[in-house]
Amino acid sequence: MDKVRFRMGYPEKIGGWTKLGIKSFLGSCRALHSWRTIALNNYLGLGTNDKYYIEEGQGYYDITPIRETTAAGDVTFAASNGSSTITVTDTNHGAVVGDFVTFSGAVSLGGLVTANVLNQEYKINSIVGSNSYTITAREVNSVADITVDGVYTPVAVTANSSDSGNGGSSIVGAYQINTGLDTSVYGNGWGAGTWSRGAWNSAAVIDTLTDTLRLWSHDNFGEDLIINVYNGGLYYWDASVATPLSSRAVPLSSLAGASNTPTVAAKVIVSDVDRHVIAFGANPLGSAVQDPLLIRFSDQENAADWTPSTTNTAGDLLIGSGSRIVTALETRQQILIFTDVSLHVMQYLGPPFTFGINMISENVTIASPNSAIAIEDNVFWMGNNEFYTYGGAVQKLPCTVRDYVFSDFNQNQSEKVFAASNTSFSEVWWYYPSSNSENVDRYVVYNYQQNVWYYGTLARGAWIDRGVEQNPIAAGLDGYLYTHENGFDDGSQNPPTAISAYIESSQFDIGDGNNFSFVSRIIPDVTFRDSTANSPSVTFTMKARNFPGGNYLQEDDSIITKTATVPVEQFTNQANIRLRGRSMALRVDSNETGMTWRLGSPRMDVRQDGRR
């Protein structure tokens, strides 16, 4: 099947999706978080491998934290006649390819590369060395205006012979935090990782904790936002300032009254009941080195104070099982903590201990930091070749499509797996990359109300269920957000295109396949309620085969001996066909805009027959 779900025991085509506005964002989005402020502003935070944005009113506002701001005069420029490439000199800049930097205080180089051209935000093209890099001089525009279909598309400015200056002695460079990897890379030696990920002239070694996929975690502290780069820094964004969408997130350590705030963590959560900020896989008090099994928490109602004392509730806990904390997830009553080999539960106890932690299961696995999701007091997650659920005890979920999913799965990109809920249909979705893809291109769904599984193909990077917004919102891999369960079509194009949806039965036979069957008539049972197409229709296809074999999971039709195809419209009562075979399969598919359908209980005339 594909683009088909089960509801009340019957298959139907899934809902369509539309673009959330005409603007796009840079990078691959792998984190979404929505909330509403005291002023009733609806905000949607989204983290990509390039930036962190706040979406509001279908616009994207860049709040990516600043890593470093140079002193005036530390930066100089050099241009070449006839080239748009500018070489920037800045000692120990710490940048990598793809980073973003904003310059100010520059003067004209003397020709076409004016002060206005220089004093704007740039994407770094290449790293020349630890003290220099290159950019492409561009026309004056905001980065938001030159983000087209998720791609940075500047219009180059070419220097002339008069551009012989260096930009003056007052240039300031504001560097955003380093961009992250869009593809997980493991190993060491020549060719490992992406170019210039480490320090200049350093060994090409990939650290599985710091040089893998760029992921984010984020949570609300009141109406403000706390942001964490996976195995990176923690940042704070204040929604209450006069112009919040014009401000950037700042390091948590820069807040007023900050005391021993973590500088690195794998996950951040703000506990709903007791209002502690909790950092998982954090650096210990007094050390900058990350402890992947350490949990630290702030003083209650205070995101800045992390120094334990007799007058506050700040503290830490250490997990004794596993080698690292992969992720943590808050439910109504507790916080579940996943290590690479075990599952633990963390609960608020109150003074003097604040929190307690217990291990509830060993020898469990989890596919990625985003592959678990909480729905009420139940938690569902994808592990290594298994699916699990927790509702007081850990259980493996019996999965009827397990072989289909894990036999065609790119384990090297498993960090891209993410879980999503679609509570309108009682569904948990897992999006994952197939074996021939480095990006997410497939999904598998568990309907926990009907205890049924289904699957399909769709490229998405992140998902958030309805709540603040009326419909689920998902991030495409094309730089756009999409509102799902909205209409019937694929809104990634203009005009929208049809969603190709189908479902095919397993083989059925009579007499355990010892006898041939003859099908003479199909009585379809399909409805097109709410369709906007003038004459909605689906195609019924009967497939016959005489011998077993072949790979039906991969749609191998080489063993099909004969097919019979008939169109079925709203008023089709019956369709006469002639088809013989030892076993049969029925397929229903559609490829028409403005249409949805639901299959009931089709019937057919079948009798025992000879081979001829």
C-alpha positions as CSV (number, residue, x, y, z in Angstrom):
1,M,0.0,0.0,0.0
2,D,0.9,3.7,-0.2
3,K,-0.9,6.8,1.0
4,V,-3.6,4.6,2.4
5,R,-4.8,4.3,6.1
6,F,-7.2,2.1,7.9
7,R,-10.2,3.7,9.7
8,M,-12.9,1.6,11.4
9,G,-11.4,-1.4,9.8
10,Y,-11.6,-0.1,6.2
11,P,-8.9,1.3,4.0
12,E,-9.1,4.9,2.7
13,K,-6.8,7.4,1.0
14,I,-4.9,9.7,3.4
15,G,-5.5,13.4,3.5
16,G,-3.5,15.8,1.3
17,W,-1.2,18.6,2.2
18,T,-0.7,22.3,1.4
19,K,2.3,24.6,1.7
20,L,2.4,26.8,4.7
21,G,3.0,30.1,2.8
22,I,5.3,30.9,0.0
23,K,8.5,31.5,2.0
24,S,11.0,28.7,2.7
25,F,13.8,28.1,5.2
26,L,17.5,27.0,4.8
27,G,18.7,23.6,5.6
28,S,16.9,20.3,6.5
29,C,14.4,20.8,9.4
30,R,14.5,18.0,11.9
31,A,12.7,19.6,14.9
32,L,9.4,21.5,15.3
33,H,7.8,23.0,18.4
34,S,4.7,25.2,18.6
35,W,3.4,27.3,21.4
36,R,1.3,30.4,22.1
37,T,2.6,33.4,24.1
38,I,0.8,35.5,26.7
39,A,0.1,38.0,23.9
40,L,-1.6,35.1,22.0
41,N,1.1,35.0,19.3
42,N,1.3,31.6,17.7
43,Y,5.0,30.7,17.3
44,L,6.5,27.6,15.7
45,G,10.2,26.9,16.3
46,L,12.1,24.9,13.8
47,G,15.7,23.8,13.8
48,T,17.6,22.9,10.7
49,N,21.2,21.9,10.1
50,D,21.9,25.5,9.0
51,K,19.8,27.7,11.4
52,Y,17.1,27.9,14.0
53,Y,13.9,29.8,13.0
54,I,10.7,31.1,14.5
55,E,7.8,30.8,12.1
56,E,5.1,33.4,12.6
57,G,2.5,34.6,10.1
58,Q,4.0,32.3,7.4
59,G,7.4,34.2,7.7
60,Y,10.6,32.7,9.0
61,Y,12.6,34.7,11.5
62,D,16.3,33.7,12.1
63,I,17.1,33.5,15.8
64,T,20.2,31.4,15.4
65,P,22.6,32.2,18.3
66,I,25.8,34.1,17.8
67,R,29.0,32.0,18.5
68,E,31.5,34.8,18.5
69,T,31.7,38.5,17.7
70,T,35.1,39.9,16.7
71,A,36.6,43.1,17.9
72,A,36.7,45.9,15.5
73,G,39.6,45.6,13.1
74,D,40.1,41.9,13.4
75,V,38.6,41.3,10.0
76,T,39.9,42.3,6.6
77,F,38.8,41.7,3.0
78,A,40.6,41.1,-0.2
79,A,39.0,41.1,-3.7
80,S,40.4,40.3,-7.2
81,N,39.5,42.1,-10.4
82,G,36.8,40.2,-12.4
83,S,35.9,37.9,-9.5
84,S,33.1,37.8,-7.0
85,T,35.1,35.8,-4.5
86,I,36.2,37.7,-1.4
87,T,38.9,36.4,0.8
88,V,38.2,37.2,4.5
89,T,41.1,37.2,7.0
90,D,40.2,36.6,10.6
91,T,42.7,34.9,13.0
92,N,41.3,31.7,14.5
93,H,37.9,32.3,13.0
94,G,36.6,28.8,14.0
95,A,34.2,28.6,11.1
96,V,33.3,25.7,8.8
97,V,32.0,25.6,5.3
98,G,28.4,26.7,5.2
99,D,28.5,28.8,8.3
100,F,26.9,32.3,8.4
101,V,28.6,35.5,9.4
102,T,27.3,39.1,9.4
103,F,29.7,41.9,8.9
104,S,29.3,45.5,10.0
105,G,31.5,48.6,10.1
106,A,33.2,48.0,6.6
107,V,33.9,50.6,4.1
108,S,33.9,50.2,0.3
109,L,36.8,48.4,-1.3
110,G,36.9,51.2,-3.8
111,G,34.9,50.0,-6.7
112,L,31.7,47.8,-7.1
113,V,32.2,46.1,-3.7
114,T,30.6,48.9,-1.7
115,A,30.1,49.2,2.0
116,N,26.5,48.1,1.7
117,V,27.6,45.0,-0.2
118,L,30.0,44.0,2.6
119,N,27.8,44.9,5.6
120,Q,25.3,42.1,5.4
121,E,25.0,38.4,6.2
122,Y,27.1,35.9,4.2
123,K,27.4,32.1,3.8
124,I,31.0,30.9,3.9
125,N,32.0,29.1,0.7
126,S,35.4,27.6,1.6
127,I,37.9,27.4,4.4
128,V,41.4,28.6,3.2
129,G,43.0,28.0,6.6
130,S,42.5,28.6,10.3
131,N,42.9,32.4,9.7
132,S,41.0,32.9,6.4
133,Y,38.0,31.8,4.3
134,T,36.1,32.9,1.3
135,I,32.6,34.4,0.6
136,T,30.8,35.5,-2.6
137,A,30.1,39.2,-2.8
138,R,26.4,39.6,-3.4
139,E,23.8,42.2,-4.1
140,V,22.1,43.8,-1.0
141,N,19.3,41.6,0.3
142,S,18.3,39.8,3.4
143,V,19.1,36.1,3.5
144,A,15.3,35.5,3.9
145,D,14.7,37.2,0.6
146,I,17.4,35.1,-1.2
147,T,16.2,31.8,0.2
148,V,14.4,30.3,-2.7
149,D,13.0,26.8,-2.4
150,G,15.2,26.2,0.6
151,V,18.4,27.2,-1.2
152,Y,20.7,30.2,-0.6
153,T,20.6,32.0,-4.0
154,P,22.6,35.2,-3.9
155,V,23.2,37.4,-7.0
156,A,26.9,37.9,-7.2
157,V,28.7,41.2,-7.4
158,T,31.9,41.2,-9.4
159,A,34.8,43.3,-8.2
160,N,36.6,45.6,-10.6
161,S,40.2,47.0,-10.7
162,S,39.3,49.7,-8.2
163,D,38.4,47.2,-5.5
164,S,41.8,47.2,-4.0
165,G,41.0,48.2,-0.4
166,N,40.6,45.9,2.7
167,G,37.4,47.2,4.1
168,G,38.9,49.5,6.7
169,S,39.9,49.1,10.4
170,S,36.4,49.0,11.9
171,I,35.0,45.7,10.5
172,V,33.2,43.5,13.0
173,G,32.2,39.9,12.2
174,A,29.3,38.2,14.1
175,Y,29.6,34.4,13.6
176,Q,26.5,32.3,14.1
177,I,27.0,28.9,15.7
178,N,28.6,26.3,13.4
179,T,26.2,24.7,11.0
180,G,25.7,20.9,11.4
181,L,25.8,17.8,9.3
182,D,22.8,17.0,7.1
183,T,24.0,13.4,6.7
184,S,25.4,11.1,9.4
185,V,29.0,10.1,8.7
186,Y,31.0,7.6,10.7
187,G,34.6,6.4,10.6
188,N,38.1,7.9,10.5
189,G,40.9,8.5,8.1
190,W,40.9,10.0,4.6
191,G,37.5,11.0,3.4
192,A,35.7,10.6,6.7
193,G,33.4,13.4,7.5
194,T,32.8,16.6,5.6
195,W,35.5,19.0,4.5
196,S,36.7,21.4,7.2
197,R,34.6,19.9,10.0
198,G,37.6,19.9,12.4
199,A,40.4,22.3,13.1
200,W,42.7,23.1,10.2
201,N,45.3,20.4,9.5
202,S,43.7,18.1,12.2
203,A,43.1,14.4,11.7
204,A,40.0,13.3,9.9
205,V,38.3,11.5,12.7
206,I,34.5,11.3,13.2
207,D,33.3,11.4,16.8
208,T,29.9,9.6,16.9
209,L,28.8,12.0,19.7
210,T,29.7,15.3,18.2
211,D,30.1,14.9,14.4
212,T,26.9,13.2,13.5
213,L,23.5,14.6,12.3
214,R,22.5,18.1,13.5
215,L,19.5,17.6,15.7
216,W,17.8,20.0,18.1
217,S,15.6,19.8,21.3
218,H,13.5,22.7,22.5
219,D,11.0,23.4,25.2
220,N,9.1,26.3,26.7
221,F,10.1,28.1,29.9
222,G,6.9,30.0,30.3
223,E,6.4,31.8,27.0
224,D,10.2,31.8,26.4
225,L,12.1,29.1,24.6
226,I,15.1,27.0,25.6
227,I,17.0,25.5,22.7
228,N,19.6,22.8,22.7
229,V,21.9,21.6,19.9
230,Y,22.2,17.8,20.2
231,N,25.5,17.3,22.1
232,G,26.0,21.0,21.9
233,G,25.2,24.3,23.6
234,L,22.0,25.5,25.4
235,Y,20.4,28.7,24.5
236,Y,17.5,31.0,25.6
237,W,15.1,33.0,23.5
238,D,13.0,35.7,25.2
239,A,9.6,36.2,23.7
240,S,8.7,39.1,26.0
241,V,11.2,41.7,24.7
242,A,9.8,44.5,22.6
243,T,10.7,43.0,19.2
244,P,11.3,39.3,19.9
245,L,11.4,38.2,16.3
246,S,14.3,40.6,15.7
247,S,16.3,39.2,18.5
248,R,18.5,36.1,18.6
249,A,18.7,33.3,21.1
250,V,21.6,33.8,23.6
251,P,23.7,31.3,25.6
252,L,21.9,30.1,28.7
253,S,25.1,31.1,30.6
254,S,24.6,34.8,29.6
255,L,21.3,35.2,31.5
256,A,21.2,37.5,34.5
257,G,22.1,35.5,37.7
258,A,23.5,32.6,35.6
259,S,25.4,30.1,37.8
260,N,27.2,27.0,36.5
261,T,24.8,26.5,33.6
262,P,25.6,23.5,31.4
263,T,27.5,24.3,28.3
264,V,26.7,21.1,26.5
265,A,23.9,18.5,26.6
266,A,22.2,15.9,24.4
267,K,18.7,16.9,25.3
268,V,16.8,19.6,27.2
269,I,13.4,19.4,28.8
270,V,11.4,21.8,31.0
271,S,9.4,19.6,33.4
272,D,5.8,20.6,33.3
273,V,4.7,20.0,36.9
274,D,7.7,21.3,38.9
275,R,9.3,23.7,36.4
276,H,12.9,22.6,36.4
277,V,15.1,22.8,33.4
278,I,16.7,19.4,32.9
279,A,19.8,18.8,30.8
280,F,20.6,15.2,29.8
281,G,24.1,14.1,28.9
282,A,25.5,17.4,30.3
283,N,28.9,18.5,31.5
284,P,29.6,18.1,35.2
285,L,29.7,21.0,37.6
286,G,33.1,22.7,37.2
287,S,34.0,20.9,34.0
288,A,33.5,21.6,30.3
289,V,33.8,18.0,29.3
290,Q,30.5,16.3,28.5
291,D,29.4,13.3,30.6
292,P,27.0,11.4,28.3
293,L,25.3,9.8,31.3
294,L,24.9,12.8,33.6
295,I,21.6,14.5,34.2
296,R,21.6,18.0,35.6
297,F,18.7,20.2,36.6
298,S,18.3,23.8,37.5
299,D,16.7,25.5,40.5
300,Q,12.9,25.3,40.4
301,E,11.4,28.2,38.4
302,N,14.9,29.4,37.6
303,A,16.5,28.6,34.3
304,A,19.8,30.4,35.2
305,D,20.8,28.9,38.5
306,W,22.4,25.4,38.3
307,T,24.6,25.5,41.4
308,P,23.3,23.1,44.1
309,S,22.8,24.6,47.5
310,T,20.8,24.2,50.7
311,T,18.5,27.0,49.5
312,N,17.6,25.7,46.1
313,T,16.6,22.5,44.3
314,A,19.3,22.3,41.7
315,G,21.3,19.1,41.4
316,D,22.4,16.2,39.3
317,L,21.9,12.4,38.8
318,L,24.1,9.9,37.1
319,I,22.8,6.9,35.2
320,G,24.8,3.7,35.8
321,S,23.8,1.7,32.7
322,G,24.8,2.2,29.1
323,S,27.4,4.4,27.5
324,R,25.3,7.5,26.7
325,I,21.9,9.0,27.0
326,V,20.2,8.9,23.6
327,T,17.1,10.9,24.4
328,A,14.5,11.7,27.1
329,L,10.7,12.0,26.9
330,E,8.2,13.5,29.3
331,T,4.9,11.9,30.0
332,R,2.1,13.0,32.3
333,Q,3.6,11.4,35.4
334,Q,7.3,10.9,34.7
335,I,10.2,11.3,32.4
336,L,11.6,8.3,30.4
337,I,15.3,8.3,29.7
338,F,16.7,6.1,27.0
339,T,20.3,5.1,27.0
340,D,21.8,3.0,24.2
341,V,21.0,-0.2,26.1
342,S,18.4,0.6,28.8
343,L,15.4,2.5,29.8
344,H,15.0,4.5,33.0
345,V,12.2,6.5,34.7
346,M,12.8,9.9,36.4
347,Q,10.2,11.3,38.8
348,Y,9.9,14.4,40.9
349,L,10.2,13.6,44.6
350,G,10.4,17.0,46.2
351,P,12.9,18.2,48.8
352,P,15.6,17.2,49.7
353,F,16.3,14.9,46.7
354,T,14.2,16.7,44.1
355,F,14.3,13.9,41.6
356,G,14.7,10.1,41.7
357,I,15.6,7.7,39.0
358,N,15.0,4.0,38.5
359,M,15.9,1.5,35.7
360,I,12.9,-0.2,34.4
361,S,14.3,-2.3,31.5
362,E,17.6,-3.5,30.1
363,N,18.5,-4.8,26.6
364,V,16.1,-2.4,24.8
365,T,17.2,-0.3,21.9
366,I,16.1,3.0,20.3
367,A,16.8,3.9,16.7
368,S,17.4,7.6,17.1
369,P,16.9,10.6,19.5
370,N,13.6,11.4,17.8
371,S,12.2,7.9,17.3
372,A,10.1,7.9,20.5
373,I,6.8,9.7,21.2
374,A,4.5,10.0,24.1
375,I,0.7,9.8,23.6
376,E,-1.0,10.4,26.9
377,D,0.7,7.9,29.3
378,N,1.8,5.5,26.6
379,V,5.2,5.8,24.9
380,F,5.9,4.2,21.5
381,W,9.3,4.0,19.9
382,M,11.3,2.3,17.1
383,G,14.3,0.3,18.2
384,N,16.8,-1.8,16.2
385,N,14.6,-4.1,14.2
386,E,11.8,-3.9,16.7
387,F,9.0,-1.6,17.9
388,Y,8.3,-1.0,21.6
389,T,5.6,0.4,23.8
390,Y,5.7,1.5,27.4
391,G,2.6,2.0,29.6
392,G,3.9,0.9,32.9
393,A,5.9,-2.0,31.5
394,V,8.0,-2.3,28.4
395,Q,6.6,-4.5,25.7
396,K,7.5,-5.3,22.1
397,L,4.8,-4.3,19.6
398,P,3.9,-7.2,17.3
399,C,4.3,-5.7,13.9
400,T,2.9,-7.4,10.8
401,V,5.1,-5.3,8.5
402,R,8.4,-5.6,10.5
403,D,10.3,-7.5,7.7
404,Y,9.2,-5.0,5.1
405,V,10.5,-2.1,7.1
406,F,13.8,-3.4,8.4
407,S,14.8,-5.4,5.4
408,D,14.9,-2.1,3.4
409,F,16.3,0.3,5.9
410,N,19.4,2.5,5.8
411,Q,21.0,1.8,9.2
412,N,23.8,4.4,8.6
413,Q,21.2,7.2,8.5
414,S,19.0,5.8,11.4
415,E,19.5,9.1,13.3
416,K,17.0,10.7,10.8
417,V,14.2,8.4,12.0
418,F,11.5,10.3,13.8
419,A,8.2,9.5,15.4
420,A,5.0,11.5,14.9
421,S,1.5,11.4,16.2
422,N,-1.7,12.0,14.3
423,T,-4.2,11.7,17.1
424,S,-7.2,12.5,14.9
425,F,-6.7,9.0,13.4
426,S,-5.2,7.3,16.5
427,E,-1.9,6.9,14.6
428,V,1.8,6.8,15.4
429,W,4.0,7.4,12.3
430,W,7.7,6.6,12.0
431,Y,9.5,8.2,9.1
432,Y,12.7,6.4,8.0
433,P,15.2,6.2,5.2
434,S,15.1,3.2,2.9
435,S,18.3,1.3,2.1
436,N,19.0,3.2,-1.1
437,S,18.3,6.7,0.3
438,E,20.3,9.0,2.6
439,N,17.1,10.9,3.4
440,V,13.8,10.0,4.9
441,D,11.6,8.7,2.1
442,R,9.3,6.2,3.8
443,Y,6.9,5.8,6.7
444,V,5.3,3.0,8.8
445,V,2.2,3.6,10.8
446,Y,0.8,1.9,13.9
447,N,-2.9,2.5,14.5
448,Y,-3.1,1.9,18.3
449,Q,-6.9,2.1,18.4
450,Q,-7.4,-0.7,15.8
451,N,-4.1,-2.5,16.4
452,V,-3.2,-2.4,12.7
453,W,-0.1,-1.4,10.7
454,Y,0.3,0.2,7.3
455,Y,3.1,1.9,5.4
456,G,4.0,4.1,2.4
457,T,6.4,6.6,0.9
458,L,6.8,10.3,1.8
459,A,9.8,12.6,2.3
460,R,9.6,14.6,5.5
461,G,12.1,15.8,8.1
462,A,9.9,16.6,11.2
463,W,6.3,16.6,12.2
464,I,4.1,18.2,14.9
465,D,0.6,17.1,15.7
466,R,-2.5,19.4,15.8
467,G,-2.7,21.5,18.9
468,V,-1.8,25.2,18.6
469,E,-2.6,24.7,14.9
470,Q,-5.7,23.0,13.7
471,N,-3.9,20.5,11.5
472,P,-0.6,18.6,11.8
473,I,2.4,20.5,10.3
474,A,5.4,18.7,8.7
475,A,8.7,19.9,7.3
476,G,9.4,18.9,3.8
477,L,13.0,18.2,2.6
478,D,12.5,21.0,0.1
479,G,12.7,23.9,2.5
480,Y,8.9,24.3,3.1
481,L,6.4,23.5,5.8
482,Y,3.2,21.7,4.9
483,T,-0.2,21.6,6.6
484,H,-1.3,18.0,6.5
485,E,-4.8,16.4,6.4
486,N,-5.7,19.4,4.4
487,G,-7.5,18.8,1.1
488,F,-6.9,15.7,-1.1
489,D,-3.8,16.6,-3.1
490,D,-0.1,17.1,-3.1
491,G,0.3,20.8,-2.5
492,S,4.1,20.9,-3.1
493,Q,3.4,22.0,-6.7
494,N,1.3,24.8,-8.1
495,P,-1.3,23.8,-9.1
496,P,-1.5,20.9,-6.7
497,T,-0.9,17.4,-8.2
498,A,-2.7,14.1,-7.5
499,I,-1.6,11.8,-4.7
500,S,-0.9,8.4,-6.1
501,A,-2.5,6.0,-3.6
502,Y,-3.1,2.3,-3.7
503,I,-3.7,-0.8,-1.7
504,E,-3.2,-4.4,-2.8
505,S,-4.4,-7.5,-1.0
506,S,-2.4,-10.6,-0.3
507,Q,-3.0,-13.6,-2.5
508,F,-6.3,-15.6,-2.0
509,D,-7.3,-18.9,-3.4
510,I,-9.8,-21.8,-3.1
511,G,-8.9,-25.3,-1.9
512,D,-5.5,-24.1,-0.6
513,G,-4.4,-23.4,-4.1
514,N,-4.9,-26.9,-5.4
515,N,-7.6,-25.7,-7.7
516,F,-7.8,-23.0,-10.3
517,S,-10.3,-20.2,-9.9
518,F,-12.3,-18.3,-12.5
519,V,-13.4,-14.8,-11.6
520,S,-16.2,-13.5,-13.8
521,R,-17.5,-10.4,-12.0
522,I,-16.5,-7.8,-9.4
523,I,-19.0,-5.9,-7.3
524,P,-17.1,-2.9,-6.0
525,D,-17.9,-1.2,-2.7
526,V,-16.2,2.2,-2.7
527,T,-17.3,5.7,-1.7
528,F,-16.1,9.1,-2.8
529,R,-17.6,11.2,-0.1
530,D,-16.3,14.8,0.1
531,S,-14.4,14.5,-3.2
532,T,-14.3,17.7,-5.3
533,A,-13.5,16.1,-8.6
534,N,-16.3,16.1,-11.2
535,S,-16.2,12.3,-11.8
536,P,-14.0,10.7,-9.1
537,S,-12.9,7.1,-9.9
538,V,-10.5,4.4,-8.8
539,T,-9.0,1.5,-10.7
540,F,-9.7,-2.1,-9.7
541,T,-7.1,-4.5,-10.8
542,M,-7.2,-8.3,-10.4
543,K,-3.9,-10.1,-10.6
544,A,-3.7,-13.9,-11.2
545,R,-0.8,-16.2,-10.8
546,N,-0.4,-19.9,-11.3
547,F,2.7,-20.6,-9.2
548,P,4.1,-19.3,-5.9
549,G,7.3,-17.3,-5.8
550,G,8.5,-13.8,-6.4
551,N,8.7,-10.9,-4.0
552,Y,5.3,-9.3,-3.5
553,L,6.7,-6.9,-0.9
554,Q,8.7,-5.3,-3.6
555,E,5.9,-5.3,-6.1
556,D,7.5,-8.0,-8.3
557,D,4.9,-8.6,-11.1
558,S,7.2,-11.1,-13.0
559,I,5.1,-14.0,-11.6
560,I,1.8,-12.5,-12.6
561,T,0.2,-14.5,-15.4
562,K,-2.6,-12.2,-16.3
563,T,-4.4,-9.1,-15.0
564,A,-7.9,-7.6,-15.5
565,T,-8.3,-3.8,-14.9
566,V,-11.6,-1.9,-14.7
567,P,-12.4,1.7,-13.8
568,V,-14.8,2.1,-10.9
569,E,-16.8,5.3,-10.6
570,Q,-19.4,6.5,-8.1
571,F,-22.3,4.7,-9.8
572,T,-20.5,1.6,-10.9
573,N,-22.6,-1.4,-9.7
574,Q,-20.6,-4.2,-11.2
575,A,-17.7,-5.0,-13.6
576,N,-17.6,-8.1,-15.7
577,I,-14.1,-9.6,-16.2
578,R,-12.7,-13.0,-17.2
579,L,-9.6,-14.1,-15.3
580,R,-8.2,-17.6,-14.4
581,G,-5.4,-18.5,-11.9
582,R,-4.5,-20.7,-9.0
583,S,-4.5,-17.6,-6.8
584,M,-5.7,-13.9,-7.1
585,A,-4.9,-10.5,-5.6
586,L,-7.0,-7.4,-5.7
587,R,-5.5,-3.9,-6.1
588,V,-7.3,-0.5,-5.8
589,D,-5.4,2.6,-6.8
590,S,-6.1,6.2,-7.7
591,N,-4.2,9.1,-9.3
592,E,-6.7,12.0,-9.6
593,T,-6.8,15.4,-8.1
594,G,-9.6,16.6,-5.8
595,M,-10.5,13.0,-4.8
596,T,-10.7,10.9,-1.8
597,W,-12.1,7.4,-1.5
598,R,-12.9,4.7,1.1
599,L,-13.0,1.0,0.3
600,G,-15.8,-1.1,1.8
601,S,-16.3,-4.8,1.2
602,P,-16.0,-5.6,-2.5
603,R,-17.3,-8.9,-3.7
604,M,-16.6,-11.1,-6.7
605,D,-18.0,-14.1,-8.4
606,V,-15.5,-17.0,-8.1
607,R,-15.8,-20.6,-9.1
608,Q,-13.6,-23.6,-9.4
609,D,-12.3,-23.9,-12.9
610,G,-10.0,-25.9,-15.2
611,R,-6.7,-24.5,-16.3
612,R,-7.7,-23.6,-19.8
